[in-house]
Amino acid sequence: MEFQAELVSRFMGALGKPCAWIPWTPSLPDAPIGEWVDGPNGACYLRVREDLGVDGTSLAQRERAFLTWALRSSRGQRDDEPMVRLRNCPARHLVDAVAGLACAEPVREAAASVPLSAYPAHLVAIEWSARVGRAPEPRESADMVKRVTEAYVEASAWQFFASMPLAIASVSRSALCHAWLSLGHAEMDVRGISALAAQIASALRSEAMIDARVAISGVIRTPQDAPAGVAMLELARREALQRATGAAVFGDDPVRMALRWLDDTAKAAFLRSVSAISEEETAHWPEGWGEMASAMVHANLNLSEAARSLYMHRNTLLARIEKLREASGLDVRRGTDAFALFAATALLEGQSALE
């Protein structure tokens, strides 16, 4: 959990009041971090992070004022470094940059601050917390992060931040491919990059005793792609936070990412289209339908492989698929149906992740 969220959690805990997190969806006002807005039914919400808020209805006015002061005075809020300020950039501005549309000022400034000496390249962000067992000096932690990371992949440039334990590295596409091949794997693909990021995060914990999160941008092909590059990096970092995982690569789960960018109306319409001919809401479909859809997609519609991944007999999976077909009208043995159900699963998981 990030610094601001941890601050709010500890404050609510000290008061003995529940900390009810809410996803900050486009249906809520685009308020700055630390600002209170009116929610439904008389609720009062505080924006803690770009994608996260908390229900502070139970707090007294002076308690709300304190949280506003604390969040606006926190490290991320008062820091002048562009890559750190990017963390408070609304997701829609990041998506605009990835799409090649006009860039918001924080995205332009972050792109100008990142050293990219070769193309095509990727940006790698490594964020870490206190060392397990004892807290080293910040410089010691930074040196360990650099040393362990470069044991896996050659970085052409490093950028460290005085205000927080964060490092940004520029890695050429060829260096990234070489790192994967040198570990004895086949040719590079998006899953290979994801696995490499996970290995780096694991090595930082086992070798440097540091809890680290690794995010990797999509490929940056030209200098004009730099704003898209930093936006992809930040979206990957937020994806890692959302999934509570140690590593994320922009594009390693495009369905989940794209669905998260939809507004509430589009999400509701999509779910309605998936269940268009079903008499039952998705909540009443056979238990485990989402896991079946995900397994079939990841198994490239191979029924036997999907059954193995779910630790069940092939005939058992067939019977459950038939029950799902009767309930939903969709058959995960067909590519388009499997993808629709897989997307619906990702969307529903994203809606409930912070509840």
Contacts in CASP RR format, 6 or more apart in sequence:
PFRMAT RR
TARGET T0000
AUTHOR 0000-0000-0000
METHOD contacts of the structure
MODEL  1
MEFQAELVSRFMGALGKPCAWIPWTPSLPDAPIGEWVDGPNGACYLRVRE
DLGVDGTSLAQRERAFLTWALRSSRGQRDDEPMVRLRNCPARHLVDAVAG
LACAEPVREAAASVPLSAYPAHLVAIEWSARVGRAPEPRESADMVKRVTE
AYVEASAWQFFASMPLAIASVSRSALCHAWLSLGHAEMDVRGISALAAQI
ASALRSEAMIDARVAISGVIRTPQDAPAGVAMLELARREALQRATGAAVF
GDDPVRMALRWLDDTAKAAFLRSVSAISEEETAHWPEGWGEMASAMVHAN
LNLSEAARSLYMHRNTLLARIEKLREASGLDVRRGTDAFALFAATALLEG
QSALE
1 9 0 8 1.000
2 49 0 8 1.000
2 241 0 8 1.000
3 74 0 8 1.000
3 75 0 8 1.000
3 76 0 8 1.000
3 164 0 8 1.000
4 33 0 8 1.000
4 48 0 8 1.000
4 49 0 8 1.000
4 71 0 8 1.000
4 74 0 8 1.000
4 76 0 8 1.000
4 77 0 8 1.000
5 21 0 8 1.000
5 48 0 8 1.000
5 49 0 8 1.000
5 52 0 8 1.000
7 70 0 8 1.000
7 71 0 8 1.000
7 74 0 8 1.000
8 19 0 8 1.000
8 46 0 8 1.000
8 48 0 8 1.000
8 54 0 8 1.000
8 67 0 8 1.000
8 71 0 8 1.000
9 19 0 8 1.000
11 66 0 8 1.000
11 67 0 8 1.000
11 70 0 8 1.000
12 18 0 8 1.000
12 19 0 8 1.000
12 54 0 8 1.000
13 19 0 8 1.000
15 59 0 8 1.000
15 63 0 8 1.000
17 58 0 8 1.000
17 59 0 8 1.000
18 58 0 8 1.000
19 54 0 8 1.000
20 54 0 8 1.000
20 55 0 8 1.000
20 56 0 8 1.000
21 52 0 8 1.000
21 53 0 8 1.000
21 54 0 8 1.000
21 55 0 8 1.000
21 354 0 8 1.000
21 355 0 8 1.000
22 45 0 8 1.000
22 52 0 8 1.000
22 53 0 8 1.000
22 54 0 8 1.000
22 55 0 8 1.000
22 354 0 8 1.000
23 51 0 8 1.000
23 52 0 8 1.000
23 53 0 8 1.000
23 350 0 8 1.000
23 351 0 8 1.000
23 353 0 8 1.000
23 354 0 8 1.000
24 47 0 8 1.000
24 49 0 8 1.000
24 50 0 8 1.000
24 51 0 8 1.000
24 52 0 8 1.000
24 53 0 8 1.000
25 263 0 8 1.000
25 264 0 8 1.000
26 92 0 8 1.000
26 263 0 8 1.000
26 264 0 8 1.000
27 263 0 8 1.000
27 264 0 8 1.000
28 37 0 8 1.000
28 39 0 8 1.000
28 45 0 8 1.000
28 47 0 8 1.000
29 37 0 8 1.000
30 90 0 8 1.000
31 37 0 8 1.000
31 47 0 8 1.000
32 47 0 8 1.000
32 88 0 8 1.000
33 47 0 8 1.000
33 48 0 8 1.000
33 49 0 8 1.000
33 50 0 8 1.000
33 71 0 8 1.000
33 72 0 8 1.000
33 77 0 8 1.000
33 88 0 8 1.000
34 46 0 8 1.000
34 47 0 8 1.000
34 48 0 8 1.000
34 67 0 8 1.000
34 68 0 8 1.000
34 71 0 8 1.000
34 72 0 8 1.000
35 46 0 8 1.000
35 47 0 8 1.000
35 68 0 8 1.000
36 44 0 8 1.000
36 45 0 8 1.000
36 46 0 8 1.000
36 64 0 8 1.000
36 68 0 8 1.000
37 44 0 8 1.000
37 45 0 8 1.000
37 47 0 8 1.000
38 44 0 8 1.000
38 45 0 8 1.000
39 45 0 8 1.000
42 57 0 8 1.000
43 55 0 8 1.000
43 56 0 8 1.000
43 57 0 8 1.000
44 55 0 8 1.000
44 56 0 8 1.000
44 57 0 8 1.000
44 59 0 8 1.000
44 64 0 8 1.000
45 53 0 8 1.000
45 54 0 8 1.000
45 55 0 8 1.000
45 56 0 8 1.000
46 53 0 8 1.000
46 54 0 8 1.000
46 56 0 8 1.000
46 64 0 8 1.000
46 67 0 8 1.000
46 68 0 8 1.000
46 71 0 8 1.000
47 53 0 8 1.000
48 54 0 8 1.000
48 71 0 8 1.000
49 87 0 8 1.000
50 87 0 8 1.000
50 88 0 8 1.000
50 89 0 8 1.000
50 90 0 8 1.000
50 91 0 8 1.000
50 238 0 8 1.000
51 91 0 8 1.000
51 238 0 8 1.000
51 242 0 8 1.000
52 354 0 8 1.000
56 64 0 8 1.000
59 67 0 8 1.000
71 77 0 8 1.000
72 78 0 8 1.000
75 84 0 8 1.000
75 163 0 8 1.000
75 164 0 8 1.000
76 84 0 8 1.000
76 85 0 8 1.000
76 87 0 8 1.000
76 88 0 8 1.000
76 163 0 8 1.000
76 164 0 8 1.000
77 88 0 8 1.000
79 85 0 8 1.000
79 161 0 8 1.000
79 163 0 8 1.000
79 164 0 8 1.000
81 113 0 8 1.000
81 161 0 8 1.000
81 162 0 8 1.000
81 163 0 8 1.000
82 106 0 8 1.000
82 109 0 8 1.000
82 110 0 8 1.000
82 112 0 8 1.000
82 113 0 8 1.000
83 110 0 8 1.000
83 113 0 8 1.000
83 114 0 8 1.000
83 159 0 8 1.000
83 161 0 8 1.000
83 166 0 8 1.000
83 168 0 8 1.000
83 230 0 8 1.000
84 161 0 8 1.000
84 163 0 8 1.000
84 164 0 8 1.000
84 166 0 8 1.000
85 106 0 8 1.000
85 109 0 8 1.000
85 110 0 8 1.000
86 106 0 8 1.000
86 107 0 8 1.000
86 110 0 8 1.000
86 230 0 8 1.000
86 234 0 8 1.000
87 234 0 8 1.000
88 106 0 8 1.000
89 104 0 8 1.000
89 106 0 8 1.000
89 107 0 8 1.000
89 234 0 8 1.000
90 104 0 8 1.000
91 235 0 8 1.000
91 238 0 8 1.000
91 260 0 8 1.000
91 261 0 8 1.000
92 261 0 8 1.000
93 103 0 8 1.000
93 104 0 8 1.000
93 106 0 8 1.000
93 107 0 8 1.000
93 231 0 8 1.000
94 107 0 8 1.000
94 231 0 8 1.000
94 234 0 8 1.000
94 235 0 8 1.000
95 231 0 8 1.000
95 235 0 8 1.000
95 261 0 8 1.000
96 102 0 8 1.000
96 103 0 8 1.000
96 104 0 8 1.000
97 103 0 8 1.000
97 104 0 8 1.000
97 107 0 8 1.000
97 227 0 8 1.000
97 228 0 8 1.000
97 229 0 8 1.000
97 230 0 8 1.000
97 231 0 8 1.000
98 228 0 8 1.000
98 229 0 8 1.000
98 231 0 8 1.000
98 232 0 8 1.000
98 235 0 8 1.000
100 227 0 8 1.000
100 228 0 8 1.000
103 111 0 8 1.000
103 227 0 8 1.000
107 227 0 8 1.000
107 230 0 8 1.000
107 231 0 8 1.000
108 227 0 8 1.000
110 227 0 8 1.000
110 230 0 8 1.000
110 234 0 8 1.000
111 226 0 8 1.000
111 227 0 8 1.000
111 229 0 8 1.000
111 230 0 8 1.000
112 226 0 8 1.000
113 159 0 8 1.000
114 123 0 8 1.000
114 159 0 8 1.000
114 168 0 8 1.000
114 170 0 8 1.000
114 226 0 8 1.000
114 230 0 8 1.000
115 156 0 8 1.000
115 157 0 8 1.000
115 159 0 8 1.000
115 170 0 8 1.000
116 123 0 8 1.000
116 157 0 8 1.000
116 170 0 8 1.000
116 220 0 8 1.000
116 223 0 8 1.000
116 226 0 8 1.000
117 156 0 8 1.000
117 157 0 8 1.000
117 170 0 8 1.000
118 156 0 8 1.000
118 170 0 8 1.000
118 172 0 8 1.000
119 220 0 8 1.000
119 221 0 8 1.000
119 222 0 8 1.000
119 223 0 8 1.000
120 172 0 8 1.000
120 173 0 8 1.000
120 219 0 8 1.000
120 220 0 8 1.000
120 221 0 8 1.000
121 156 0 8 1.000
121 170 0 8 1.000
121 171 0 8 1.000
121 172 0 8 1.000
121 173 0 8 1.000
121 219 0 8 1.000
121 220 0 8 1.000
122 170 0 8 1.000
122 171 0 8 1.000
122 173 0 8 1.000
122 176 0 8 1.000
122 193 0 8 1.000
122 216 0 8 1.000
122 217 0 8 1.000
122 218 0 8 1.000
122 219 0 8 1.000
122 220 0 8 1.000
123 168 0 8 1.000
123 169 0 8 1.000
123 170 0 8 1.000
123 171 0 8 1.000
123 216 0 8 1.000
123 217 0 8 1.000
123 220 0 8 1.000
123 229 0 8 1.000
123 230 0 8 1.000
123 232 0 8 1.000
123 233 0 8 1.000
124 149 0 8 1.000
124 153 0 8 1.000
124 155 0 8 1.000
124 168 0 8 1.000
124 169 0 8 1.000
124 170 0 8 1.000
124 171 0 8 1.000
124 197 0 8 1.000
124 214 0 8 1.000
124 215 0 8 1.000
124 216 0 8 1.000
124 217 0 8 1.000
125 166 0 8 1.000
125 167 0 8 1.000
125 168 0 8 1.000
125 214 0 8 1.000
125 215 0 8 1.000
125 216 0 8 1.000
125 233 0 8 1.000
125 236 0 8 1.000
125 237 0 8 1.000
126 145 0 8 1.000
126 149 0 8 1.000
126 166 0 8 1.000
126 167 0 8 1.000
126 168 0 8 1.000
126 169 0 8 1.000
126 200 0 8 1.000
126 204 0 8 1.000
126 212 0 8 1.000
126 213 0 8 1.000
126 214 0 8 1.000
127 164 0 8 1.000
127 165 0 8 1.000
127 166 0 8 1.000
127 167 0 8 1.000
127 212 0 8 1.000
127 213 0 8 1.000
127 215 0 8 1.000
127 237 0 8 1.000
128 141 0 8 1.000
128 145 0 8 1.000
128 165 0 8 1.000
128 204 0 8 1.000
128 210 0 8 1.000
128 211 0 8 1.000
128 212 0 8 1.000
128 213 0 8 1.000
129 165 0 8 1.000
129 210 0 8 1.000
129 211 0 8 1.000
129 212 0 8 1.000
130 211 0 8 1.000
131 141 0 8 1.000
131 208 0 8 1.000
131 209 0 8 1.000
131 210 0 8 1.000
132 205 0 8 1.000
132 209 0 8 1.000
132 210 0 8 1.000
132 211 0 8 1.000
133 209 0 8 1.000
136 144 0 8 1.000
138 165 0 8 1.000
141 165 0 8 1.000
141 208 0 8 1.000
141 210 0 8 1.000
142 160 0 8 1.000
142 165 0 8 1.000
142 167 0 8 1.000
144 204 0 8 1.000
144 208 0 8 1.000
144 210 0 8 1.000
145 167 0 8 1.000
145 204 0 8 1.000
145 208 0 8 1.000
145 210 0 8 1.000
145 212 0 8 1.000
146 155 0 8 1.000
146 158 0 8 1.000
146 167 0 8 1.000
147 208 0 8 1.000
148 200 0 8 1.000
148 203 0 8 1.000
148 204 0 8 1.000
148 207 0 8 1.000
148 208 0 8 1.000
149 155 0 8 1.000
149 169 0 8 1.000
149 200 0 8 1.000
149 204 0 8 1.000
151 203 0 8 1.000
152 179 0 8 1.000
152 183 0 8 1.000
152 196 0 8 1.000
152 199 0 8 1.000
152 200 0 8 1.000
152 203 0 8 1.000
153 171 0 8 1.000
153 175 0 8 1.000
153 176 0 8 1.000
153 179 0 8 1.000
153 196 0 8 1.000
153 200 0 8 1.000
154 171 0 8 1.000
154 172 0 8 1.000
154 175 0 8 1.000
154 178 0 8 1.000
154 179 0 8 1.000
155 169 0 8 1.000
155 170 0 8 1.000
155 171 0 8 1.000
155 175 0 8 1.000
156 169 0 8 1.000
156 170 0 8 1.000
156 171 0 8 1.000
156 172 0 8 1.000
156 175 0 8 1.000
157 169 0 8 1.000
157 170 0 8 1.000
158 167 0 8 1.000
158 168 0 8 1.000
158 169 0 8 1.000
159 167 0 8 1.000
159 168 0 8 1.000
159 169 0 8 1.000
160 166 0 8 1.000
160 167 0 8 1.000
161 167 0 8 1.000
168 233 0 8 1.000
173 219 0 8 1.000
176 188 0 8 1.000
176 193 0 8 1.000
176 196 0 8 1.000
177 187 0 8 1.000
177 188 0 8 1.000
179 196 0 8 1.000
180 188 0 8 1.000
180 192 0 8 1.000
180 193 0 8 1.000
180 195 0 8 1.000
180 196 0 8 1.000
181 187 0 8 1.000
181 188 0 8 1.000
183 196 0 8 1.000
183 199 0 8 1.000
185 192 0 8 1.000
185 195 0 8 1.000
190 249 0 8 1.000
190 251 0 8 1.000
190 252 0 8 1.000
191 252 0 8 1.000
193 216 0 8 1.000
193 249 0 8 1.000
193 252 0 8 1.000
194 247 0 8 1.000
194 248 0 8 1.000
194 249 0 8 1.000
194 252 0 8 1.000
197 214 0 8 1.000
197 215 0 8 1.000
197 216 0 8 1.000
197 246 0 8 1.000
197 247 0 8 1.000
197 248 0 8 1.000
197 249 0 8 1.000
198 214 0 8 1.000
198 245 0 8 1.000
198 246 0 8 1.000
198 247 0 8 1.000
200 212 0 8 1.000
200 214 0 8 1.000
200 247 0 8 1.000
201 212 0 8 1.000
201 213 0 8 1.000
201 214 0 8 1.000
201 246 0 8 1.000
201 247 0 8 1.000
204 210 0 8 1.000
204 211 0 8 1.000
204 212 0 8 1.000
204 214 0 8 1.000
205 211 0 8 1.000
205 212 0 8 1.000
212 246 0 8 1.000
213 237 0 8 1.000
213 240 0 8 1.000
213 241 0 8 1.000
213 245 0 8 1.000
213 246 0 8 1.000
213 247 0 8 1.000
214 240 0 8 1.000
214 246 0 8 1.000
214 247 0 8 1.000
214 248 0 8 1.000
215 233 0 8 1.000
215 236 0 8 1.000
215 237 0 8 1.000
215 239 0 8 1.000
215 240 0 8 1.000
215 247 0 8 1.000
215 248 0 8 1.000
215 249 0 8 1.000
215 250 0 8 1.000
216 233 0 8 1.000
216 236 0 8 1.000
216 247 0 8 1.000
216 248 0 8 1.000
216 249 0 8 1.000
216 250 0 8 1.000
217 229 0 8 1.000
217 230 0 8 1.000
217 232 0 8 1.000
217 233 0 8 1.000
217 236 0 8 1.000
217 250 0 8 1.000
218 229 0 8 1.000
218 232 0 8 1.000
218 233 0 8 1.000
218 236 0 8 1.000
218 249 0 8 1.000
218 250 0 8 1.000
218 251 0 8 1.000
220 226 0 8 1.000
220 228 0 8 1.000
220 229 0 8 1.000
232 250 0 8 1.000
233 250 0 8 1.000
235 250 0 8 1.000
235 257 0 8 1.000
236 248 0 8 1.000
236 249 0 8 1.000
236 250 0 8 1.000
236 251 0 8 1.000
237 248 0 8 1.000
239 248 0 8 1.000
239 250 0 8 1.000
239 253 0 8 1.000
239 256 0 8 1.000
239 257 0 8 1.000
240 246 0 8 1.000
240 247 0 8 1.000
240 248 0 8 1.000
242 260 0 8 1.000
242 350 0 8 1.000
242 353 0 8 1.000
250 257 0 8 1.000
251 257 0 8 1.000
253 346 0 8 1.000
255 339 0 8 1.000
255 342 0 8 1.000
255 343 0 8 1.000
255 346 0 8 1.000
256 346 0 8 1.000
256 349 0 8 1.000
256 350 0 8 1.000
259 267 0 8 1.000
259 270 0 8 1.000
259 343 0 8 1.000
259 346 0 8 1.000
259 347 0 8 1.000
259 350 0 8 1.000
260 350 0 8 1.000
262 270 0 8 1.000
262 347 0 8 1.000
267 347 0 8 1.000
267 351 0 8 1.000
270 343 0 8 1.000
270 344 0 8 1.000
270 347 0 8 1.000
271 282 0 8 1.000
271 344 0 8 1.000
271 347 0 8 1.000
271 348 0 8 1.000
274 282 0 8 1.000
274 328 0 8 1.000
274 330 0 8 1.000
274 340 0 8 1.000
274 341 0 8 1.000
274 343 0 8 1.000
274 344 0 8 1.000
275 281 0 8 1.000
275 282 0 8 1.000
275 328 0 8 1.000
277 329 0 8 1.000
278 285 0 8 1.000
278 327 0 8 1.000
278 328 0 8 1.000
278 329 0 8 1.000
280 327 0 8 1.000
280 328 0 8 1.000
282 289 0 8 1.000
282 328 0 8 1.000
282 344 0 8 1.000
282 348 0 8 1.000
284 327 0 8 1.000
285 324 0 8 1.000
285 327 0 8 1.000
285 328 0 8 1.000
286 320 0 8 1.000
286 323 0 8 1.000
286 324 0 8 1.000
286 327 0 8 1.000
288 320 0 8 1.000
289 324 0 8 1.000
289 327 0 8 1.000
289 328 0 8 1.000
289 341 0 8 1.000
289 345 0 8 1.000
290 341 0 8 1.000
290 342 0 8 1.000
290 344 0 8 1.000
290 345 0 8 1.000
291 310 0 8 1.000
291 345 0 8 1.000
292 306 0 8 1.000
292 310 0 8 1.000
292 317 0 8 1.000
292 320 0 8 1.000
292 321 0 8 1.000
292 324 0 8 1.000
292 332 0 8 1.000
292 341 0 8 1.000
293 332 0 8 1.000
293 338 0 8 1.000
293 341 0 8 1.000
293 342 0 8 1.000
293 344 0 8 1.000
293 345 0 8 1.000
294 342 0 8 1.000
294 345 0 8 1.000
295 306 0 8 1.000
295 307 0 8 1.000
295 309 0 8 1.000
295 310 0 8 1.000
296 303 0 8 1.000
296 306 0 8 1.000
296 332 0 8 1.000
296 333 0 8 1.000
296 338 0 8 1.000
296 342 0 8 1.000
297 338 0 8 1.000
297 339 0 8 1.000
297 342 0 8 1.000
298 306 0 8 1.000
298 309 0 8 1.000
299 305 0 8 1.000
299 306 0 8 1.000
299 309 0 8 1.000
301 332 0 8 1.000
301 333 0 8 1.000
301 335 0 8 1.000
301 338 0 8 1.000
303 314 0 8 1.000
303 317 0 8 1.000
303 318 0 8 1.000
303 333 0 8 1.000
304 314 0 8 1.000
306 317 0 8 1.000
307 313 0 8 1.000
307 314 0 8 1.000
307 316 0 8 1.000
307 317 0 8 1.000
310 317 0 8 1.000
321 331 0 8 1.000
321 332 0 8 1.000
321 333 0 8 1.000
324 330 0 8 1.000
324 331 0 8 1.000
324 332 0 8 1.000
324 341 0 8 1.000
325 331 0 8 1.000
328 341 0 8 1.000
330 337 0 8 1.000
330 340 0 8 1.000
330 341 0 8 1.000
331 337 0 8 1.000
332 338 0 8 1.000
332 341 0 8 1.000
END
